[in-house]
């Protein structure tokens, strides 16, 4: 029996089916630096469910052993660049960001390029050349110049304004965050998570958002409490075998960088 909470997602999927359309999801997990029990659980879950996952890894603090273990546990997992050092430079009272407006673009781009080079050396072919800024914040001037650093993709949060925000750059965002950052910093709740997903799906279906942008699920393995793990397991189990729905690999969305 389908719970009333999950019914909202089933109803929206039915609307897509009635319109003769299929649904596409993708999955990004942030803040990987070391091979922790939480990361192992996440990667094993993705492998068991046969759902593609993209790990956003912080280059400056990434442990080389992470990539060895990743190869052992999930051969197809992709790696994105999660900023450079994930340090907040927003200043007192400002919004958290690694890339403050006071930092010259040239300095920020040099840091990003160095981070890209380190991550590529560690991750090898797994690294896609895609930038996921910490706290999902990056000045537009920097975003437009990411291709100068060897990056060709970007992933933030919320419906994208354009699939190609700058020459040589493709953007695919996430839209559902499982963590309640303004509250207890644990799971946001089943109803709230599904509401985020349904709102983006409905906007895509009705023309209020880019219909070609897959609905992205954002997780933070280090923040997951028991309820978050239960929800994630239930979501993957419910959707992985649905013939109307597919989980798209990040490589298919962005291509593979050098």
C-alpha positions as CSV (number, residue, x, y, z in Angstrom):
1,X,0.0,0.0,0.0
2,X,1.3,3.4,-1.0
3,X,1.6,5.9,1.9
4,X,-0.2,9.2,1.4
5,X,3.2,11.0,1.7
6,X,4.7,9.1,-1.2
7,X,1.5,9.4,-3.2
8,X,2.3,13.0,-4.2
9,X,5.3,11.8,-6.1
10,X,3.3,8.9,-7.7
11,X,0.6,11.4,-8.7
12,X,3.1,13.7,-10.4
13,X,4.8,10.7,-12.2
14,X,1.3,9.7,-13.4
15,X,0.8,13.2,-14.9
16,X,4.1,12.8,-16.8
17,X,2.9,9.3,-18.0
18,X,-0.4,10.7,-19.1
19,X,1.4,13.3,-21.1
20,X,3.5,10.6,-22.8
21,X,6.7,11.7,-21.2
22,X,9.4,9.9,-19.2
23,X,11.1,11.3,-16.0
24,X,14.8,11.7,-15.5
25,X,16.7,12.1,-12.2
26,X,20.3,12.4,-11.3
27,X,22.2,12.2,-8.0
28,X,25.0,14.4,-6.6
29,X,26.6,13.9,-3.2
30,X,28.8,16.7,-1.7
31,X,31.7,17.1,0.7
32,X,33.7,14.0,0.0
33,X,37.3,14.1,1.2
34,X,38.0,10.8,2.9
35,X,36.7,7.2,2.8
36,X,34.5,7.3,5.8
37,X,31.9,4.8,7.0
38,X,29.2,7.1,5.8
39,X,30.7,7.4,2.3
40,X,31.2,3.7,2.1
41,X,27.5,3.2,3.0
42,X,26.5,5.7,0.3
43,X,28.7,4.2,-2.4
44,X,27.6,0.7,-1.5
45,X,23.9,1.7,-1.6
46,X,24.4,3.3,-5.1
47,X,26.1,0.1,-6.3
48,X,23.5,-2.2,-4.8
49,X,20.6,-0.2,-6.3
50,X,22.5,0.1,-9.6
51,X,21.9,3.9,-9.6
52,X,24.6,6.2,-10.9
53,X,26.2,8.7,-8.4
54,X,28.4,11.7,-8.8
55,X,30.7,12.6,-5.8
56,X,31.6,16.2,-5.4
57,X,35.1,16.0,-3.9
58,X,37.1,18.8,-2.2
59,X,40.5,18.8,-4.0
60,X,42.7,20.4,-1.4
61,X,41.8,17.9,1.3
62,X,41.1,14.8,-0.8
63,X,42.8,11.7,0.5
64,X,44.3,9.7,-2.3
65,X,43.0,6.5,-0.6
66,X,39.5,7.6,-1.3
67,X,39.9,7.0,-5.0
68,X,41.4,3.6,-4.4
69,X,38.5,2.5,-2.3
70,X,36.0,4.0,-4.7
71,X,37.5,1.9,-7.5
72,X,37.0,-1.2,-5.4
73,X,33.4,-0.5,-4.4
74,X,31.8,1.3,-7.3
75,X,33.7,1.2,-10.6
76,X,31.3,3.6,-12.4
77,X,31.0,6.5,-9.8
78,X,32.0,9.9,-11.2
79,X,33.9,12.7,-9.5
80,X,33.1,16.4,-9.6
81,X,35.2,19.2,-8.2
82,X,33.7,20.7,-5.1
83,X,35.4,24.1,-4.9
84,X,39.1,24.0,-3.9
85,X,39.4,24.0,-0.1
86,X,35.8,24.5,1.0
87,X,36.8,27.4,3.3
88,X,34.2,30.1,4.0
89,X,35.4,33.5,2.8
90,X,32.1,35.2,3.0
91,X,33.0,37.3,6.0
92,X,31.2,38.0,9.3
93,X,27.4,38.1,8.7
94,X,27.6,37.3,5.0
95,X,26.4,34.3,3.2
96,X,28.8,31.3,3.2
97,X,30.9,31.2,0.0
98,X,34.4,30.0,-0.9
99,X,34.6,32.7,-3.5
100,X,34.2,36.1,-2.0
101,X,33.5,39.2,-4.2
102,X,36.7,40.7,-2.7
103,X,38.9,38.0,-4.2
104,X,40.3,39.0,-7.6
105,X,38.9,36.7,-10.4
106,X,42.5,35.9,-11.5
107,X,43.4,34.6,-8.0
108,X,40.2,32.6,-7.7
109,X,40.7,31.1,-11.2
110,X,44.3,30.1,-10.3
111,X,43.1,28.4,-7.2
112,X,40.3,26.6,-9.2
113,X,42.8,25.5,-11.9
114,X,45.2,24.1,-9.2
115,X,42.4,22.2,-7.6
116,X,41.3,20.8,-10.9
117,X,44.8,19.6,-11.7
118,X,45.1,17.9,-8.3
119,X,41.7,16.2,-8.6
120,X,42.4,15.0,-12.1
121,X,45.7,13.5,-11.0
122,X,44.0,11.7,-8.1
123,X,40.8,10.6,-9.7
124,X,42.0,10.0,-13.2
125,X,39.3,9.2,-15.7
126,X,36.6,9.5,-13.0
127,X,37.1,13.3,-12.9
128,X,34.5,14.9,-15.3
129,X,35.8,18.4,-15.3
130,X,32.6,19.7,-13.6
131,X,32.6,22.3,-10.9
132,X,30.2,22.2,-8.0
133,X,30.8,25.3,-5.8
134,X,30.6,24.9,-2.1
135,X,27.3,26.3,-0.7
136,X,26.2,26.4,-4.3
137,X,27.5,29.9,-4.7
138,X,29.8,31.2,-7.4
139,X,30.0,34.8,-8.8
140,X,28.7,34.9,-12.4
141,X,32.0,36.4,-13.6
142,X,33.9,33.3,-12.4
143,X,31.3,30.9,-13.7
144,X,31.7,32.3,-17.2
145,X,35.5,31.8,-17.0
146,X,35.5,28.3,-15.7
147,X,36.5,26.9,-19.2
148,X,39.7,28.8,-18.9
149,X,40.7,26.4,-16.1
150,X,39.9,23.3,-18.0
151,X,36.4,22.8,-16.6
152,X,33.5,22.4,-19.0
153,X,30.6,21.8,-16.6
154,X,29.0,23.4,-13.5
155,X,26.4,22.2,-11.0
156,X,24.7,24.4,-8.4
157,X,21.2,24.3,-6.8
158,X,17.8,25.3,-8.2
159,X,16.4,25.5,-11.7
160,X,19.0,26.6,-14.2
161,X,18.6,29.7,-16.2
162,X,20.4,28.2,-19.2
163,X,21.9,24.9,-20.2
164,X,24.9,26.8,-21.6
165,X,25.4,29.8,-19.4
166,X,28.7,30.7,-21.1
167,X,30.6,29.4,-24.1
168,X,32.2,26.0,-23.4
169,X,30.2,25.5,-20.2
170,X,27.3,23.2,-19.5
171,X,25.2,23.6,-16.4
172,X,23.0,20.9,-14.7
173,X,21.8,21.7,-11.2
174,X,20.3,19.8,-8.3
175,X,16.8,20.6,-7.0
176,X,16.1,18.5,-3.9
177,X,18.3,18.8,-0.8
178,X,17.7,16.1,1.8
179,X,19.3,18.2,4.7
180,X,17.5,20.8,6.8
181,X,20.3,23.3,7.0
182,X,18.2,26.0,8.7
183,X,17.0,23.6,11.4
184,X,18.6,20.7,13.1
185,X,20.9,20.0,10.1
186,X,19.4,16.5,9.8
187,X,16.9,15.0,7.4
188,X,14.5,17.6,6.1
189,X,11.6,15.1,6.2
190,X,9.8,12.9,3.7
191,X,7.1,15.4,2.9
192,X,9.5,18.3,2.5
193,X,11.9,16.3,0.3
194,X,9.1,15.0,-2.0
195,X,7.6,18.5,-2.2
196,X,10.9,19.8,-3.5
197,X,10.9,17.1,-6.1
198,X,7.3,17.5,-7.2
199,X,7.6,21.2,-7.5
200,X,10.5,20.9,-9.9
201,X,8.9,18.2,-11.8
202,X,5.7,20.2,-12.1
203,X,7.6,23.3,-13.2
204,X,9.3,21.3,-15.9
205,X,6.1,19.7,-17.1
206,X,4.2,23.0,-17.1
207,X,6.9,25.1,-18.7
208,X,8.0,27.0,-15.6
209,X,11.5,25.5,-15.7
210,X,13.8,24.0,-18.3
211,X,12.1,20.7,-19.2
212,X,15.4,19.3,-20.4
213,X,17.1,19.7,-17.0
214,X,16.9,16.4,-15.1
215,X,15.6,16.7,-11.5
216,X,18.7,16.5,-9.3
217,X,18.8,14.9,-5.9
218,X,21.5,16.4,-3.6
219,X,22.8,14.4,-0.6
220,X,25.5,15.1,2.0
221,X,26.6,11.7,3.3
222,X,28.3,13.2,6.4
223,X,25.1,14.8,7.5
224,X,22.8,11.8,7.1
225,X,20.8,10.7,10.2
226,X,18.9,7.5,10.3
227,X,15.8,9.1,8.8
228,X,17.8,10.4,5.8
229,X,19.2,7.0,5.1
230,X,15.8,5.4,5.3
231,X,14.4,7.9,2.9
232,X,17.2,7.6,0.4
233,X,17.0,3.8,0.4
234,X,13.2,4.0,-0.1
235,X,13.6,6.5,-2.9
236,X,16.1,4.4,-4.8
237,X,14.1,1.2,-4.3
238,X,10.9,2.8,-5.5
239,X,12.4,4.4,-8.6
240,X,15.2,2.2,-9.9
241,X,12.9,-0.3,-11.6
242,X,10.2,2.1,-12.8
243,X,10.1,1.8,-16.6
244,X,8.9,5.4,-16.8
245,X,11.9,6.8,-14.9
246,X,15.6,6.7,-15.4
247,X,18.6,7.8,-13.3
248,X,21.1,9.5,-15.6
249,X,24.9,9.1,-15.1
250,X,26.7,12.5,-14.7
251,X,29.0,11.6,-17.6
252,X,26.0,11.4,-19.9
253,X,24.9,14.9,-18.7
254,X,28.2,16.6,-18.9
255,X,30.6,14.4,-21.0
256,X,34.0,13.5,-19.7
257,X,36.6,16.2,-19.3
258,X,40.3,15.8,-20.1
